[in-house]
């Protein structure tokens, strides 16, 4: 298992290119945090993670994402999913 490095969201934003290069070249993993709480995991994509997916699998995945966004929007009284999530995180 790879050692996961922690990086704050501000540092990630400032050093995104460098960090993503380390992910690609060194297969490093990063846990992005906000106020000390993990919010995202940046991990390298294995050879079959994307290329191995067929067009049908990608289409199904995108349809699930759109359905989820619509549910979030509906639950937020019609606000966009991004606005609803942003408001919830504050």
Phi and psi restraints in degrees (value plus and minus 20) as a CYANA .aco file:
   2 UNK   PHI     -93.6   -53.6
   2 UNK   PSI     127.9   167.9
   3 UNK   PHI     -97.0   -57.0
   3 UNK   PSI     109.1   149.1
   4 UNK   PHI    -111.2   -71.2
   4 UNK   PSI     109.0   149.0
   5 UNK   PHI    -117.4   -77.4
   5 UNK   PSI     124.0   164.0
   6 UNK   PHI    -116.4   -76.4
   6 UNK   PSI     122.0   162.0
   7 UNK   PHI    -164.4  -124.4
   7 UNK   PSI     111.5   151.5
   8 UNK   PHI     -90.1   -50.1
   8 UNK   PSI     134.1   174.1
   9 UNK   PHI     -80.4   -40.4
   9 UNK   PSI     -57.7   -17.7
  10 UNK   PHI     -85.9   -45.9
  10 UNK   PSI     -63.9   -23.9
  11 UNK   PHI     -86.4   -46.4
  11 UNK   PSI     -59.4   -19.4
  12 UNK   PHI     -79.1   -39.1
  12 UNK   PSI     -64.3   -24.3
  13 UNK   PHI     -81.0   -41.0
  13 UNK   PSI     -63.8   -23.8
  14 UNK   PHI     -90.7   -50.7
  14 UNK   PSI     -50.6   -10.6
  15 UNK   PHI    -139.5   -99.5
  15 UNK   PSI       6.5    46.5
  16 UNK   PHI     -75.8   -35.8
  16 UNK   PSI     -65.2   -25.2
  17 UNK   PHI     -81.4   -41.4
  17 UNK   PSI     -65.5   -25.5
  18 UNK   PHI     -83.3   -43.3
  18 UNK   PSI     -66.0   -26.0
  19 UNK   PHI     -84.3   -44.3
  19 UNK   PSI     -64.2   -24.2
  20 UNK   PHI     -86.6   -46.6
  20 UNK   PSI     -51.5   -11.5
  21 UNK   PHI     -84.2   -44.2
  21 UNK   PSI     -61.0   -21.0
  22 UNK   PHI     -85.1   -45.1
  22 UNK   PSI     -57.2   -17.2
  23 UNK   PHI     -83.0   -43.0
  23 UNK   PSI     -66.1   -26.1
  24 UNK   PHI     -89.6   -49.6
  24 UNK   PSI     -70.6   -30.6
  25 UNK   PHI    -100.2   -60.2
  25 UNK   PSI     -61.2   -21.2
  26 UNK   PHI    -122.3   -82.3
  26 UNK   PSI     -20.0    20.0
  27 UNK   PHI      35.8    75.8
  27 UNK   PSI      16.5    56.5
  28 UNK   PHI     -94.6   -54.6
  28 UNK   PSI     134.0   174.0
  29 UNK   PHI    -139.4   -99.4
  29 UNK   PSI     122.0   162.0
  30 UNK   PHI    -148.1  -108.1
  30 UNK   PSI     117.1   157.1
  31 UNK   PHI    -121.3   -81.3
  31 UNK   PSI      98.3   138.3
  32 UNK   PHI    -107.8   -67.8
  32 UNK   PSI     110.8   150.8
  33 UNK   PHI    -140.4  -100.4
  33 UNK   PSI     133.7   173.7
  34 UNK   PHI    -149.4  -109.4
  34 UNK   PSI     100.6   140.6
  35 UNK   PHI      34.2    74.2
  35 UNK   PSI      18.2    58.2
  36 UNK   PHI      61.9   101.9
  36 UNK   PSI     -26.7    13.3
  37 UNK   PHI    -119.7   -79.7
  37 UNK   PSI     111.9   151.9
  38 UNK   PHI     -84.6   -44.6
  38 UNK   PSI     115.2   155.2
  39 UNK   PHI    -145.4  -105.4
  39 UNK   PSI     -37.5     2.5
  40 UNK   PHI    -177.9  -137.9
  40 UNK   PSI     135.3   175.3
  41 UNK   PHI    -141.1  -101.1
  41 UNK   PSI     102.9   142.9
  42 UNK   PHI    -122.0   -82.0
  42 UNK   PSI      98.7   138.7
  43 UNK   PHI    -158.5  -118.5
  43 UNK   PSI     128.7   168.7
  44 UNK   PHI     -87.2   -47.2
  44 UNK   PSI     128.9   168.9
  45 UNK   PHI    -108.4   -68.4
  45 UNK   PSI     107.3   147.3
  46 UNK   PHI     -91.2   -51.2
  46 UNK   PSI     144.7   184.7
  47 UNK   PHI     -73.3   -33.3
  47 UNK   PSI     -56.3   -16.3
  48 UNK   PHI    -117.9   -77.9
  48 UNK   PSI     -22.7    17.3
  49 UNK   PHI     -82.2   -42.2
  49 UNK   PSI     -59.3   -19.3
  50 UNK   PHI    -132.1   -92.1
  50 UNK   PSI     -70.3   -30.3
  51 UNK   PHI     -81.0   -41.0
  51 UNK   PSI     -50.4   -10.4
  52 UNK   PHI     -96.1   -56.1
  52 UNK   PSI     -33.9     6.1
  53 UNK   PHI     -98.3   -58.3
  53 UNK   PSI     116.2   156.2
  54 UNK   PHI    -100.8   -60.8
  54 UNK   PSI     146.1   186.1
  55 UNK   PHI     -77.0   -37.0
  55 UNK   PSI     -56.4   -16.4
  56 UNK   PHI     -85.3   -45.3
  56 UNK   PSI     -62.0   -22.0
  57 UNK   PHI     -84.9   -44.9
  57 UNK   PSI     -61.0   -21.0
  58 UNK   PHI     -84.9   -44.9
  58 UNK   PSI     -62.4   -22.4
  59 UNK   PHI     -81.7   -41.7
  59 UNK   PSI     -62.1   -22.1
  60 UNK   PHI     -84.9   -44.9
  60 UNK   PSI     -61.1   -21.1
  61 UNK   PHI     -82.8   -42.8
  61 UNK   PSI     -64.1   -24.1
  62 UNK   PHI     -85.4   -45.4
  62 UNK   PSI     -57.5   -17.5
  63 UNK   PHI     -83.5   -43.5
  63 UNK   PSI     -60.4   -20.4
  64 UNK   PHI     -83.0   -43.0
  64 UNK   PSI     -61.0   -21.0
  65 UNK   PHI     -83.8   -43.8
  65 UNK   PSI     -63.6   -23.6
  66 UNK   PHI     -83.7   -43.7
  66 UNK   PSI     -60.9   -20.9
  67 UNK   PHI     -82.6   -42.6
  67 UNK   PSI     -62.7   -22.7
  68 UNK   PHI     -82.9   -42.9
  68 UNK   PSI     -63.2   -23.2
  69 UNK   PHI     -81.7   -41.7
  69 UNK   PSI     -60.3   -20.3
  70 UNK   PHI     -84.8   -44.8
  70 UNK   PSI     -59.4   -19.4
  71 UNK   PHI     -85.5   -45.5
  71 UNK   PSI     -62.3   -22.3
  72 UNK   PHI     -82.8   -42.8
  72 UNK   PSI     -63.7   -23.7
  73 UNK   PHI     -81.8   -41.8
  73 UNK   PSI     -64.2   -24.2
  74 UNK   PHI     -84.1   -44.1
  74 UNK   PSI     -60.9   -20.9
  75 UNK   PHI     -87.1   -47.1
  75 UNK   PSI     -44.2    -4.2
  76 UNK   PHI    -114.5   -74.5
  76 UNK   PSI      -3.9    36.1
  77 UNK   PHI      52.7    92.7
  77 UNK   PSI      11.1    51.1
  78 UNK   PHI      76.2   116.2
  78 UNK   PSI     -25.5    14.5
  79 UNK   PHI     -87.4   -47.4
  79 UNK   PSI     136.0   176.0
  80 UNK   PHI     -83.0   -43.0
  80 UNK   PSI     134.8   174.8
  81 UNK   PHI     -78.9   -38.9
  81 UNK   PSI     -61.3   -21.3
  82 UNK   PHI     -84.3   -44.3
  82 UNK   PSI     -61.6   -21.6
  83 UNK   PHI     -85.9   -45.9
  83 UNK   PSI     -59.5   -19.5
  84 UNK   PHI     -84.6   -44.6
  84 UNK   PSI     -64.3   -24.3
  85 UNK   PHI     -86.4   -46.4
  85 UNK   PSI     -61.8   -21.8
  86 UNK   PHI     -80.7   -40.7
  86 UNK   PSI     -64.5   -24.5
  87 UNK   PHI     -84.0   -44.0
  87 UNK   PSI     -58.9   -18.9
  88 UNK   PHI     -87.5   -47.5
  88 UNK   PSI     -53.5   -13.5
  89 UNK   PHI     -94.8   -54.8
  89 UNK   PSI     -36.9     3.1
